[in-house]
Amino acid sequence: MFFYLSKILSFLINPLLWVITLLFLAFFIKNKRFKRCFFVSGLLLLVLVTNPFIINQVLHAYEMKGYSEKQIVRPYDICIVMGGSVRYFNGQTVRPVFGNGVDRLMQAVALYKAGKIKRILLSGGSGYVTLQHVKEADLLKPVLLNFGIPDSVIYIENQSRNTFENAYMSKQLIADMPQIKNILIITSAYHVVRTKACFEKLNLKADYFPVDALSGEISLTPDKILIPGADAVSNWVALLHEWLGLITYKMAGYC
């Protein structure tokens, strides 16, 4: 039930849906006072969610700051790659189509080749409502093999459907591996807060390697302050999804 509810709420948090709703009400409502209120609110919200400077400032404060692999002094026994690399599975080409989250996987490959991690745990089952047989971790293992990562160091957790399940099922798997002493978790910078809260709830101590940051350097050029951008909207959706997830997880006792 929680899984399906999260999917519905994820649809409702899109700020463009709010803008359209406000403008729709402004167009059809007859009361002039409310009409003006809805119209102005819709326009102001549209300006807010399409402004790249505002969302970049918010993300800059929320995301965990990244660091270089050279700052990792000792190699980790294992790194957990959080699910979210695959956007969807293309049945025509019979291969996954990657999204922005693929940086989680790419950085795991880079860290392994740099000798910073000894093992890679791919955590991710099906995030689809209908395609339950499409498991992200299963799709990603061949990718790692093609990059030259030995099969013997790749571990699969393919049953989780959300961040808490990523943490819970990864802990279950690692519990049977007494050789694991130190853990590195790789996930997107905006996802670290929720991920860390889930792992800490389960008393699993780990370090974090944030990737795929949505915020960039703070720039005061006109194109970064005044010109609306579609990326600003998608970044708001990602951030609102995280905030909603954090709230619902706390209500459910997941973190």
Order of alpha helices (4+ residues) and beta strands (2+ residues): alpha-alpha-alpha-alpha-beta-beta-beta-alpha-beta-alpha-beta-alpha-beta-alpha-beta-alpha-alpha
